[in-house]
Amino acid sequence: MRAYRLCRSNYPPYDGEGARRAGGRWNSRGNAVVYMSENRSLALVEILVHLSSVIPDRYVLGTAEIPDDLAVDHVAESELPSNWATLDPSDQSATRAIGDRWIADGRSVVLSVPSVISGERNYALNPTHPAFGRIAFAAPIPFHFDLRLVRQAPMPGHSLI
């Protein structure tokens, strides 16, 4: 299985330190997680939803090859509470509890979770799991955002054409 990560170039891309410091949708502060996506476009969209109209610079695209024989835990959207997709970070305790329990249980190195944005799959990787070293991480390559991705949207009632 291949996974992708788009992140700022001034931080190590595969150590989970940012998520450990800040927490995320699927982990509480103190638990390191490397967030990745099932395809490049989802990795891009996951970044774009947090950006303003300013073109970001110094981003890199990382890739991981996850061996097929590594166990992957799956979280189905149907198993989640109705408010699981909340955008309020202070109200993400249900999804954080799932991720924190997954880390504590140590059954797998990968947790496959639905993307709030698209329903496609994101992956949380546990860098403290013994099998984490079996994942082949490629050296990140520079990523340049296309200007059209962040230009101002037209005003309501105006055409894109």
C-alpha positions in Angstrom: 0.0 0.0 0.0 1.3 3.5 -0.8 0.6 6.6 1.2 1.3 10.2 0.7 2.1 13.2 3.0 2.3 16.8 2.1 4.0 19.0 4.8 6.3 21.9 5.4 9.9 21.3 4.5 11.3 22.8 7.7 10.1 19.8 9.8 11.0 16.1 9.7 8.2 14.6 7.6 7.9 11.2 9.2 8.5 11.5 13.0 4.9 12.5 14.1 6.3 15.2 16.3 3.9 17.9 15.1 0.9 15.8 15.9 2.4 14.8 19.3 2.8 18.5 20.2 -0.5 19.8 18.9 -2.8 16.7 18.7 -5.0 16.0 15.7 -8.3 14.6 14.8 -7.2 11.1 15.6 -4.7 11.7 18.4 -4.4 13.7 21.6 -1.4 15.8 22.5 1.4 13.6 23.7 0.7 10.8 21.2 2.9 10.9 18.0 1.1 10.1 14.8 2.2 10.5 11.2 -0.8 11.5 9.1 -0.8 10.4 5.5 -3.4 10.0 2.7 -4.3 7.2 0.2 -3.5 9.4 -2.8 -1.6 12.6 -3.6 -4.7 14.6 -4.4 -6.2 13.9 -1.0 -3.0 14.9 0.7 -3.2 18.2 -1.2 -6.8 18.8 -0.3 -6.1 18.1 3.4 -3.6 20.9 3.3 -5.7 23.3 1.2 -8.6 23.4 3.6 -6.4 25.0 6.1 -4.9 27.7 3.8 -5.8 31.3 3.0 -5.4 32.8 -0.4 -1.7 33.0 0.1 0.4 30.5 -1.9 2.3 28.4 0.5 6.0 27.7 0.0 8.5 25.3 1.2 6.3 22.2 1.1 7.4 18.7 0.3 5.6 15.6 -0.8 6.6 12.4 1.0 5.7 8.8 0.0 5.6 5.6 2.1 5.4 2.0 0.9 3.6 0.1 3.6 4.2 -3.7 3.3 1.0 -5.7 2.5 1.6 -8.0 5.3 1.4 -5.3 8.0 -1.8 -5.2 9.9 -4.1 -2.2 9.3 -6.9 -1.3 11.6 -9.9 0.3 9.8 -12.4 2.7 11.2 -15.6 2.8 9.1 -17.6 6.0 9.0 -20.7 4.0 10.1 -18.9 3.2 13.4 -18.4 6.8 14.3 -20.6 9.2 16.3 -22.8 11.6 14.3 -20.5 14.6 15.2 -17.2 12.9 14.2 -16.6 15.3 11.4 -16.8 18.4 13.5 -14.4 21.2 12.5 -14.1 22.4 16.1 -10.9 20.9 17.5 -12.2 21.2 21.0 -15.0 18.8 20.1 -13.0 16.0 18.6 -12.7 13.9 21.7 -14.5 10.9 20.2 -12.1 10.5 17.3 -9.1 11.3 19.5 -10.2 8.6 21.9 -10.4 6.1 19.0 -6.9 7.0 17.9 -5.4 7.1 21.4 -6.9 3.7 22.1 -5.5 2.3 18.9 -2.0 3.6 19.8 -2.3 2.2 23.4 -3.5 -1.2 22.1 -0.6 -1.5 19.6 -2.4 -4.0 17.4 -1.2 -2.3 14.2 1.1 0.3 12.9 -1.6 1.8 10.6 -5.1 3.1 11.3 -7.2 3.7 8.2 -9.7 6.5 8.8 -12.3 8.3 6.7 -11.4 11.8 5.4 -13.8 14.5 6.7 -13.4 16.3 3.4 -14.0 13.5 0.8 -14.7 10.2 2.5 -11.6 8.8 1.0 -9.0 7.2 3.3 -6.4 8.9 5.4 -3.9 6.9 7.4 -2.5 7.5 10.9 0.9 5.8 11.3 2.2 5.1 14.8 6.0 5.9 14.9 6.4 4.1 18.2 5.0 0.8 16.9 7.7 -1.9 16.5 6.7 -2.5 12.8 7.1 1.2 11.9 10.6 0.5 10.8 9.3 -1.8 8.1 7.6 1.0 6.3 9.8 2.4 3.4 9.7 6.2 3.5 11.0 8.0 0.4 13.0 11.2 0.7 10.4 14.0 0.3 10.5 16.0 -2.9 9.7 19.7 -3.3 6.0 20.4 -3.9 4.8 23.6 -5.6 1.2 24.7 -5.4 -0.6 25.7 -8.6 -1.7 29.3 -8.2 -5.2 28.4 -9.4 -5.7 26.3 -6.2 -5.7 29.3 -3.9 -6.9 32.2 -5.9 -10.0 34.0 -4.7 -13.3 32.4 -5.5 -15.8 34.5 -7.5 -18.4 36.5 -5.6 -21.8 34.8 -5.2 -23.9 35.2 -8.4 -20.8 35.6 -10.6 -19.7 33.1 -13.1 -16.4 31.2 -13.1 -16.2 31.7 -16.9 
